[in-house]
Amino acid sequence: MPDTRQLSDLAGIGKAALHDCHRLGVTSVGQLAGCDARELYERLSAMEGQMHDICVLDTFACAIAQARDPQLPADQCRWWWWSRQRKAANQGK
């Protein structure tokens, strides 16, 4: 069954994130599911000529996880869950 959700249906995808997705050429949930959060973040930062707030990376990670799994647990549908995961992964580095 095709995914009929819109990008704006995903938690954390408000006007700014939706605009960023469209600027990056991502216009559907199915397309977003095949993306890499770090690559989107770096491309967007390059387009702007400066690094975006790192929370944008977490927002992309959250949205991609939702795109890949419509049944994602509610706590993982918030960007700050992904922020904690990123920080924990980077602690040992």
N, C-alpha and C positions, 0 to 999 in steps of 0.2 A: 504494500500500500504506500503510495507516495506521501511524502511529508508535506502537509498543507500549511504548516506554520510559517509565519512571516518573521523576518529578523526582529521586528519590533515586538513580537510575542515573547522573545527570550528575556529573562530577568537580566537587568543591567544594561539592556540596549535601549537607551533613550535617544533623544534627538541627536546629541553630539556623536555617540557611538555609531548610530545608524548612518550619519553623514560620513564618518570616517570609513565605515565599511564600503559605502558606495564609492567614495573616492578611491578606494583600493580595488574596486571592481567586484566586490562581493555583494551580490544582490539577492541571494536566496539562502535559506537554512541548509539546503543540501550542499550548496557550494561551500558554505562556511565549514561544514563538517569535514571537508577535505583540506582545510587550511592548518597552518602551524602558527600558533600565537606569537612566538618570537619573531618569525619572518614578517608577519603583519605589522607588529610593533616597529621593527627596524625599517620596513618600507615606509610606514607612515612618518616616522621620525626623519627619514631621508627626504621625504617630500616637503616636510616643514623646515628642513635645514637645521633642526635642533632636536635633541632627545625629548620625547614626551615624558610626562610623569610616569613612573614605573607602574602605577595603578592601571594605566591603559593596557599594559601587558596582561595584568591580572583579569581585566575585563574581557579581553580577547580570549584568554584561556577559559574563563567561565562560559562565555558564549559558545565557544567551540565544543566544550564538554556537553552543553545542553543540546547543541545541534546533533551531536553524535548519539546522545542518549536521552530521548524524550522522558524517560522515567528516572532521570538523575535525582538522587536524594535532595530534598529541599535545602539543606544546609550547603550543599555544593552548588547551588544556583545563585550564590552571592559572591561577588568578586573578592570580598575580603577572605573567604575561605581559601581561594586560590593564592591570595597574597601570603597567607600564613604558610601554605605549602611551598611557595617559592622561597620565602625567608628560611624555612627549615632546611630546604635542600641546599641553600647557599651557606649555611652555618659552618659546615665542615670545609669550606673552600677558602 
